[in-house]
Amino acid sequence: MPQADWPETLEQLNAALSQATAELERHEQTLAAPLLSGEIASERHDVWRQCLERFEDRIQQCQDRVRRAEQDVAAAEFALVEQENHIRQHRQRIAEACRQLAQVPGGGIE
């Protein structure tokens, strides 16, 4: 077994530990530092606020369209019920006219 050069091995180990310590300090500083400077943070905040306001406007527009569609559906349903009532009345009149014609001598419908 070759004899190790302990002073060189200890120097390499010390250098590796120093490098690891320096990297750890940089990482800790990075984590402790604010993500954005005040000016950049303010600009990003404004951009996000504007995006959220536009999104809120779009949601409001969608809600308005849904309300209008609901009103249109209600009006269409009302019109449909009215038409069904008119058709029912016409059918009753036609049925009554057929009954009356059936009672007329020689005037039956064939």
C-alpha positions in Angstrom: 0.0 0.0 0.0 1.5 3.3 -1.0 2.1 5.8 1.7 -0.2 8.8 1.5 1.1 12.3 1.3 -0.8 13.5 4.3 0.1 17.2 4.1 -1.1 17.4 0.4 -4.3 15.4 1.3 -5.0 17.7 4.2 -4.4 20.8 1.9 -6.8 19.4 -0.7 -9.4 18.7 2.0 -9.0 22.2 3.5 -9.4 23.7 0.0 -12.5 21.7 -0.6 -14.0 22.7 2.7 -13.1 26.4 2.1 -14.8 26.3 -1.3 -17.9 24.5 0.1 -18.0 27.1 2.9 -17.8 30.0 0.4 -20.5 28.5 -1.8 -22.7 27.9 1.2 -22.3 31.6 2.3 -23.2 32.7 -1.3 -26.3 30.6 -1.2 -27.3 31.9 2.2 -26.9 35.5 1.0 -28.9 34.7 -2.1 -31.7 33.2 0.0 -31.6 36.1 2.5 -31.6 38.8 -0.2 -34.9 40.2 -1.5 -35.9 38.6 -4.8 -36.3 42.0 -6.5 -35.0 45.4 -5.8 -37.6 48.0 -4.7 -37.9 49.6 -8.1 -38.2 46.3 -10.0 -40.6 45.0 -7.4 -42.7 48.1 -7.8 -42.8 47.8 -11.6 -43.7 44.2 -11.4 -46.4 45.0 -8.8 -47.8 47.6 -11.2 -47.7 45.1 -14.1 -49.4 42.4 -12.1 -52.0 44.9 -10.9 -52.8 46.0 -14.4 -53.0 42.3 -15.6 -55.4 41.6 -12.7 -57.5 44.6 -13.5 -57.8 43.5 -17.1 -58.6 40.0 -16.0 -61.3 41.5 -13.6 -62.7 43.5 -16.5 -62.9 40.4 -18.7 -64.6 38.5 -15.9 -67.1 41.3 -15.5 -67.8 41.3 -19.3 -68.3 37.5 -19.2 -70.7 37.9 -16.3 -72.6 40.6 -18.2 -72.8 38.4 -21.2 -74.1 35.5 -19.1 -76.8 37.8 -17.6 -77.8 39.0 -21.0 -78.0 35.4 -22.3 -80.1 34.4 -19.3 -82.5 37.3 -20.0 -82.6 36.3 -23.7 -83.4 32.7 -22.7 -86.1 33.9 -20.3 -87.6 36.0 -23.1 -87.4 33.1 -25.6 -89.0 30.7 -23.1 -91.8 33.2 -22.5 -92.4 33.6 -26.2 -92.4 29.9 -26.6 -95.0 29.5 -24.0 -97.1 32.2 -25.7 -96.8 30.4 -29.0 -97.8 27.1 -27.5 -100.9 28.8 -26.0 -101.8 30.3 -29.4 -101.3 26.9 -31.1 -103.4 25.2 -28.4 -106.2 27.8 -28.9 -106.1 27.3 -32.7 -106.2 23.5 -32.4 -109.2 23.9 -30.1 -110.9 26.1 -32.6 -110.1 23.7 -35.4 -111.4 20.8 -33.4 -114.6 22.7 -32.6 -115.1 23.7 -36.2 -114.6 20.0 -37.2 -117.2 18.9 -34.7 -119.7 21.5 -36.0 -119.1 20.5 -39.6 -119.6 16.9 -38.6 -123.0 17.7 -37.3 -124.1 19.5 -40.5 -126.1 17.1 -42.7 -124.1 16.3 -45.7 -121.2 18.5 -44.6 -119.0 16.0 -43.0 -115.3 16.2 -43.6 -113.9 13.1 -45.4 
